[in-house]
Amino acid sequence: MMDNTFPPKHDDNSTCVLTLNPVQHAYYQRSAIKLHSSDGEYLETISRETQQEKLHSSNAQLRDQVCLVKSLLGYIPTDLDLPTNATSGLKELLAQMREFCEEHDE
């Protein structure tokens, strides 16, 4: 049981902050922390490796989406009127592409 938690205020959108003590932090650095609910239900595993896997998966998904858009652009007539949700999706994808490129620009 962790005695170093700060539960959210009464607002449902608040974030619960967990401050790791030195022993817990050392354990996190070399392994993983598993979160369980108060009734023992598994919720999530947090570890550096898990975070790296999520980042890699996220980057691979973005790369695949970019390749798909690139291949589809050659088949879209220039006078085509796209639905609003398609335009919004492309806008979000382009914003993610820009952010990714800025992060990986060396």
N, C-alpha and C positions, 0 to 999 in steps of 0.2 A: 504494500500500500504506500502510495506516495503522499507525504505530508506537505509537499511543496507545490501544491496546485492552487490556482487562483480561479475559482469558478466564475463563469460569466455573470454579469449583472442580470437583472430581470429581463433584459432585452434578448429575445431569441436569436438575434443575429450577432451577438457578442462572441468573442473568441475566448476560449479557455487557455490560459497561459500555463505551461508546465516549465518550471525552472529546474533543470537537472542539477543535482549536487555533484561534487567531483567524482564520486564512485559511479553514479549513473551515467555521467558524461563519458567517462573512460569506457564503460561498458558499451555505450552507443557507438563510440569511435571504432571499437574492434568487433562489434557484433550487431545486434538489432534489438529494438524495443517493440514488444507486442502489446497492443492495446486491447483490453477486454472490458466489456460492460460490467456493471456492478453485479449482474447475475451470471457472469462468467462467459458470456457470448463473445467470440472472437470478433474484433472490429477491424484491425489493421496492423500491419507491420511497418515500422519506420526504421530505415537504416540507410547508410550512405549508398550501399549497393542498390537498394530498392530505388532510391532517388535517381541514381545514375541510369538504371534500367528504364525508368519512366521517361527520363529526358531523352534517352536514345530512341525509345519507342515513339515519343512525340516528334522528334526530329525526322525519323523515318516516315511517319505518317505525313508530315508536312512535305517532305521531299516527294512522296508518291502523289500527293495532291497537286503539287506544282507540275510534275511531269504530266499528269492527266490534263490539267488546264492547258499546258503548252501544246499537247497533242490535239486537244479539242479546238483550240483557237484557229487552227488551219481550216476547220470545217464550218466555222460560223460565218455567215454572210455579214458584211459590214453594216447592212441596214436592218439587222435583226433587232427587234425590241424584246429585251429580256424581262421576265417577271421581276417584281420587287424582291422576292425572296432569293432569286438567283443573283441579282445585283448585290444584295446584302451579303450573301455567302462569298461572292468574289471579293467584295471589299474587305471582309474579315480575313480571307485567305491572303490577300495582298498585304494587309497590315501585319499578319504573322510572318510572312516572307520578309518584309522589311525589318522587323524586329530580329528575326533569326540572322539575317545578313549583317545587321549592325553588331550583334553579339559576336559573330564569327569573323568579322572584318579585322584583319591584322595588317 
